[in-house]
Amino acid sequence: MDKDIIINLYKKQFKIICLYLTKCGCSISDAEDIVHDSFIKAIEYMDGVATENLSSWLFRVAINTYKNNLKRCKIINSFPLMKITFLNN
């Protein structure tokens, strides 16, 4: 797969995927980070994905990354922080 394909796809899909993620409840900055990470994955795995499927693959990677981030936040927020008191000797 050629790098020009990735660059053209980035120009066409970046805003679309960001807008979709913000509609799902993602903040704008998080959506941009997720899309950037998705394109990095596309560059890493560009030989394993067919050119005609790359757009939908990117979309799916971005959505799954957003869902994973939500799960991580729920797990982190579900554990109450324990209050630790230190004893002075």
C-alpha positions as CSV (number, residue, x, y, z in Angstrom):
1,M,0.0,0.0,0.0
2,D,1.3,3.4,-0.9
3,K,1.7,6.3,1.5
4,D,-0.2,8.6,-0.9
5,I,-3.3,6.4,-0.2
6,I,-3.0,7.0,3.5
7,I,-2.4,10.8,3.0
8,N,-5.5,11.1,0.8
9,L,-7.6,9.0,3.1
10,Y,-6.5,11.1,6.0
11,K,-7.6,14.3,4.2
12,K,-11.0,12.7,3.4
13,Q,-11.8,10.8,6.5
14,F,-10.2,12.8,9.4
15,K,-13.1,15.2,9.8
16,I,-15.8,12.6,9.2
17,I,-14.5,10.2,11.8
18,C,-13.9,13.1,14.3
19,L,-17.5,14.3,13.9
20,Y,-18.9,10.8,14.3
21,L,-16.9,10.3,17.5
22,T,-18.1,13.6,18.9
23,K,-21.7,12.6,18.1
24,C,-21.0,9.5,20.2
25,G,-20.1,11.7,23.1
26,C,-16.3,12.0,22.7
27,S,-14.7,15.3,23.3
28,I,-13.1,17.0,20.3
29,S,-9.6,16.7,21.5
30,D,-10.1,13.0,22.4
31,A,-11.6,12.4,19.0
32,E,-8.7,13.9,17.2
33,D,-6.3,11.8,19.3
34,I,-8.2,8.6,18.5
35,V,-8.2,9.4,14.8
36,H,-4.5,10.1,14.9
37,D,-3.9,6.8,16.7
38,S,-6.1,5.0,14.1
39,F,-4.0,6.3,11.3
40,I,-0.8,5.3,13.0
41,K,-2.2,1.8,13.3
42,A,-3.1,2.0,9.6
43,I,0.5,2.8,8.7
44,E,1.7,0.0,10.9
45,Y,-0.7,-2.6,9.5
46,M,-1.0,-1.2,6.0
47,D,0.1,-4.5,4.4
48,G,-2.6,-6.5,6.2
49,V,-5.6,-4.4,5.1
50,A,-6.9,-4.3,1.5
51,T,-6.9,-0.8,0.0
52,E,-10.7,-0.9,-0.7
53,N,-11.4,-1.8,2.9
54,L,-9.1,0.7,4.5
55,S,-11.7,3.4,5.1
56,S,-14.1,1.1,6.9
57,W,-11.2,-0.5,8.8
58,L,-10.1,3.0,10.1
59,F,-13.6,3.8,11.1
60,R,-13.9,0.5,13.1
61,V,-10.5,1.0,14.7
62,A,-11.5,4.5,15.8
63,I,-14.8,3.4,17.2
64,N,-13.3,0.4,19.1
65,T,-10.6,2.7,20.5
66,Y,-13.2,5.1,21.8
67,K,-15.2,2.2,23.4
68,N,-12.0,0.9,25.0
69,N,-11.3,4.3,26.4
70,L,-14.8,4.5,27.9
71,K,-14.3,1.1,29.5
72,R,-11.0,2.2,31.0
73,C,-12.5,5.3,32.4
74,K,-15.4,3.3,34.0
75,I,-13.0,0.9,35.5
76,I,-10.8,3.6,36.9
77,N,-13.7,5.5,38.3
78,S,-15.4,2.5,39.8
79,F,-12.6,1.8,42.2
80,P,-12.9,4.1,45.2
81,L,-9.7,5.7,46.4
82,M,-8.8,4.6,49.8
83,K,-8.0,7.2,52.3
84,I,-4.5,6.5,53.7
85,T,-3.5,8.1,57.0
86,F,0.1,8.3,57.8
87,L,1.2,7.9,61.4
88,N,3.8,10.2,62.7
89,N,6.4,8.5,64.8
